[in-house]
Amino acid sequence: MTLIKHVDFEVPDFGELTAGPATRPGHIQAVQALNPLAYWRMGDAAPGPLKDLVAGNHATIVGTINLQQGGLLFGDSDECADFAGGRAEIGAPAVLTGLTAFTLGGIFSADSLPVSSGISMAMTQANFSTSGNKWTLWLAGSDSSRLAFTLYNSTNTAFATRSTFTPTPGTIYHIFITYDDAGDRKCRIYVNGAEVSYSAQPALTGTLKDGSAISLCIGDVTGFFAGSGFVWDGKIDEVAVFGAALSGSQVKSLYQIGAGILEA
């Protein structure tokens, strides 16, 4: 790799990096080199679906999503999806069943943040029925719109990892979550390649839920609460799920390549 720019940061800036060459395949290659289980570039034309480049787990558009909007990946002409009350839903993808270690995330930019008791769901595998939750990546209005990730065990007990990070509307963020059942059983949240600080980071106890009958949704939840105020307001791009907990250096490298700091 050739170092183009060095940044010393707690949560480094992605949003200021807004221009680049017409196409930049390095990020796609970097994601694919890590063997994702699913990878949605989010730039597909209406009416969808949003195509998974790996295993055919294409996402159906439900509700209002503005497609083929300006992408969030630095220096890449591919487009993204702008969520305005809808969700992209993948019905119970078998490739995600039974995972005991994973990494998931993408590139996000919120137009607005939830307030008061509001919640904004970036990605979920949950429907909030009696036994229908595996994980949620969300912003909590009651907690200063801070970024959080909740993981569930087989008895539907929630383990909420809460960061101290609140995104700024209109700013682009590379957000990834890692978990390893064979490790300390704690979730880790990375924003722009750096692990955040936490107000809570519990270790999961019991058996990790397998989620075999739960749809994966981008931009909202499915089930009873779908479209009821949990929606993500803003753009989402370059969503990927991996079947292993990536290291901090791997997550940082993905961010740096995607932000134009490192060349692949």
C-alpha positions in Angstrom: 0.0 0.0 0.0 1.1 3.6 -0.7 0.3 6.1 2.1 -1.4 9.1 0.6 -2.4 10.9 3.8 -1.9 10.3 7.5 -4.7 11.3 9.9 -4.3 11.2 13.7 -7.8 10.9 15.2 -10.3 9.6 17.7 -13.2 9.6 15.2 -11.7 10.6 11.9 -13.5 12.7 9.3 -15.1 11.0 6.3 -17.4 13.8 5.2 -14.7 16.2 4.0 -13.5 13.7 1.5 -16.0 14.3 -1.3 -14.1 14.3 -4.6 -11.9 11.9 -6.4 -11.3 10.0 -9.7 -14.3 8.8 -11.7 -14.0 5.2 -10.5 -12.1 3.6 -7.7 -12.1 -0.2 -7.7 -9.8 -0.5 -4.7 -12.6 -0.5 -2.1 -14.6 -3.2 -3.9 -11.5 -5.4 -4.1 -10.7 -4.8 -0.4 -14.2 -5.8 0.7 -14.2 -8.9 -1.6 -10.7 -9.9 -0.4 -12.1 -10.3 3.1 -14.7 -12.9 1.8 -18.0 -11.3 2.8 -21.1 -13.4 3.1 -23.1 -10.7 1.5 -22.3 -7.3 -0.1 -24.9 -4.8 -1.3 -23.4 -1.8 -3.2 -26.8 -0.1 -2.9 -26.6 1.6 -6.3 -29.3 -0.3 -8.2 -32.0 1.3 -10.2 -35.7 1.5 -9.3 -37.7 -0.6 -8.6 -34.9 -2.7 -7.2 -34.0 -5.1 -5.9 -30.7 -4.0 -4.3 -28.4 -6.8 -5.4 -26.1 -8.8 -3.2 -22.9 -9.3 -5.2 -21.9 -12.5 -3.3 -24.7 -15.0 -2.7 -27.8 -13.6 -4.4 -29.4 -12.3 -1.2 -31.1 -9.5 -3.0 -33.0 -6.9 -1.0 -36.6 -6.1 -1.8 -37.6 -2.4 -1.6 -40.5 -1.8 0.9 -41.8 1.8 1.2 -40.0 4.9 0.1 -36.4 4.7 -0.8 -34.9 7.0 -3.4 -32.5 5.0 -5.5 -29.4 5.9 -7.5 -28.5 8.9 -5.4 -25.0 10.3 -5.1 -22.8 7.6 -3.6 -20.9 7.9 -0.3 -17.8 6.1 -1.3 -14.9 8.4 -2.1 -13.9 8.6 -5.7 -16.4 6.0 -7.0 -19.2 6.8 -9.5 -21.5 4.1 -8.1 -24.6 5.4 -6.4 -26.4 4.7 -3.1 -29.9 4.5 -1.6 -31.5 7.4 0.2 -34.0 6.2 2.8 -37.1 8.2 3.3 -39.5 6.0 5.3 -38.8 2.7 3.6 -36.6 -0.4 4.1 -34.6 -2.9 2.1 -35.5 -6.4 3.2 -33.8 -9.7 2.7 -36.1 -12.5 4.0 -34.3 -14.7 6.5 -31.0 -15.1 4.6 -29.7 -18.7 5.2 -26.1 -17.5 4.8 -26.4 -15.5 8.1 -27.9 -18.4 10.1 -25.9 -19.9 12.9 -23.0 -17.3 12.8 -21.0 -17.3 16.0 -18.7 -14.5 14.8 -19.5 -11.7 12.4 -18.7 -8.2 11.1 -21.4 -6.0 9.6 -21.8 -2.4 8.5 -21.4 0.1 5.7 -21.3 3.8 4.9 -24.0 6.0 6.4 -25.1 9.6 6.4 -28.1 10.7 8.4 -30.2 13.7 7.3 -31.7 13.9 10.7 -31.4 12.3 14.1 -34.1 10.8 16.4 -35.2 12.9 19.4 -36.8 12.2 22.7 -37.8 8.5 22.7 -37.3 8.1 19.0 -35.2 5.4 17.4 -33.5 5.3 14.0 -32.6 1.8 12.7 -29.6 1.6 10.4 -29.6 -2.2 10.1 -31.5 -4.9 11.9 -32.2 -8.6 12.0 -35.2 -8.1 14.4 -39.0 -7.8 14.3 -39.6 -7.2 18.0 -41.9 -10.2 18.4 -41.6 -12.5 21.4 -38.7 -14.4 19.9 -37.8 -12.4 16.8 -34.7 -10.5 17.5 -31.0 -11.2 16.7 -29.4 -7.7 16.5 -30.0 -4.1 15.8 -27.7 -1.2 14.8 -29.5 2.0 15.9 -29.4 5.6 17.1 -31.2 6.3 20.4 -33.0 9.6 20.7 -33.3 9.1 24.5 -29.5 8.8 24.7 -28.5 12.0 22.7 -28.9 10.0 19.4 -25.8 8.0 20.2 -24.8 5.0 18.2 -25.7 1.7 19.7 -25.7 -2.0 18.8 -28.0 -4.6 20.6 -27.3 -8.3 20.4 -29.8 -11.0 21.6 -29.3 -14.4 23.1 -31.6 -17.4 22.5 -34.0 -16.4 25.4 -34.4 -13.0 23.7 -32.4 -11.2 26.4 -30.9 -7.9 25.0 -27.3 -6.9 25.4 -27.0 -3.2 24.4 -23.5 -1.9 23.5 -23.9 1.9 23.8 -21.2 4.2 22.3 -20.6 7.8 23.4 -20.6 8.8 19.7 -23.4 11.0 18.1 -23.2 11.5 14.4 -23.6 14.9 12.8 -26.4 15.1 10.2 -25.1 15.3 6.6 -21.7 13.8 7.5 -20.5 10.6 6.0 -19.5 7.8 8.4 -18.0 4.3 7.8 -19.6 2.2 10.6 -18.8 -1.4 11.4 -19.6 -3.8 14.2 -17.7 -6.9 15.2 -18.5 -9.8 17.5 -16.8 -13.2 18.3 -18.6 -15.8 20.4 -15.2 -17.4 21.1 -13.7 -14.2 22.4 -14.8 -12.0 25.2 -18.4 -12.0 23.8 -18.4 -8.2 23.6 -19.5 -6.2 20.6 -17.2 -3.6 19.2 -18.3 -0.5 17.3 -15.9 1.2 14.8 -16.6 4.7 13.3 -14.3 5.7 10.5 -11.8 3.0 11.3 -11.5 3.8 15.0 -13.1 1.9 17.9 -15.4 4.2 19.8 -15.6 4.7 23.6 -18.6 3.2 25.4 -21.0 4.0 28.1 -22.0 0.3 28.2 -20.3 -2.7 26.7 -21.8 -5.9 28.2 -20.6 -9.4 27.4 -23.3 -11.6 26.0 -24.3 -14.5 28.3 -26.2 -17.6 27.2 -26.4 -18.9 23.6 -26.2 -16.4 20.8 -29.5 -16.3 18.8 -29.1 -17.9 15.4 -31.8 -15.7 13.7 -32.8 -18.4 11.2 -36.3 -17.1 10.7 -35.7 -13.3 10.9 -35.4 -11.0 7.9 -32.4 -8.7 7.6 -33.5 -5.1 7.0 -31.5 -2.1 6.0 -33.1 1.3 7.1 -35.9 0.0 9.3 -37.3 -3.1 11.1 -39.7 -5.7 9.8 -42.8 -6.9 11.6 -45.2 -5.0 13.9 -43.0 -1.8 14.2 -42.1 -1.5 10.5 -42.7 2.1 9.3 -43.7 3.3 12.7 -41.0 5.8 13.5 -37.9 3.5 13.6 -36.8 4.4 10.1 -33.4 5.7 9.1 -33.5 9.1 7.5 -30.6 9.5 5.1 -28.3 7.6 2.8 -26.8 4.1 3.2 -24.1 2.7 0.9 -21.7 -0.3 0.6 -23.3 -2.6 3.1 -21.5 -5.8 3.9 -21.7 -8.8 6.3 -18.7 -11.0 7.0 -18.6 -14.4 8.8 -15.8 -13.5 11.1 -14.9 -10.7 13.5 -12.5 -8.5 11.5 -9.5 -7.1 13.4 -9.3 -3.4 14.2 -6.6 -3.1 11.6 -8.7 -4.7 8.9 -11.7 -2.4 9.7 -9.3 0.6 9.6 -7.9 -0.4 6.3 -11.4 -0.7 4.8 -12.2 2.8 6.0 -8.9 4.3 4.7 -9.3 2.7 1.3 -13.0 3.8 1.1 -12.2 7.4 2.2 -9.3 7.8 -0.2 -6.6 7.8 2.4 -4.9 4.6 1.3 -4.7 3.0 -2.1 -5.4 -0.8 -2.3 
